[in-house]
Amino acid sequence: MNDLVTADELSPGHRVELGFLTLTEEEIVRFAEQWDPQWFHTDPVAAAGGHHGGVIASGIHTLAVLQRLCVEAIYTRWAVIAGRGFDRLRFTAPVRPGDTLTGSVQISDVSLDETRGRVQLEMEMRCRDGGTVLTASMTVYLWRRGHGPAAPTVPAARTAAGDGSGTGGPV
């Protein structure tokens, strides 16, 4: 665990900017066909005449993108035990084909016990142009310094482009 950030090293106010991922119409439709097969996610022709004026990503797809960006920027660097759950999750605007998503995570609270910490996160995902598409609060558990199993050997986090460049510096 000597290379991973433990709960002891985190404090409220710490903010991490996430990387970027662009969704194509093909990706949106393919995801929805498997996990959320509603017509406004899967049928571009029907969706063009619908309320949103075209295909939009499933909220579950949007949440999956947030998870991936968090893993790449944060979770592979932290001594994570597990997520406790979402306390709040809101989809605030549709995600459309061609949207490039990014976001940020801010620590709002850290509570420590003998072996672990409970870390409250405030999350926001937005399109590169600035419009917010998702907000959430969630809690994760991290090991405290000197506790937990040895750090696993984890390959460097890959960006959505697959170039291994990470997401903008240390977390």
Disulfide bonds with the S-S distance in Angstrom:
none
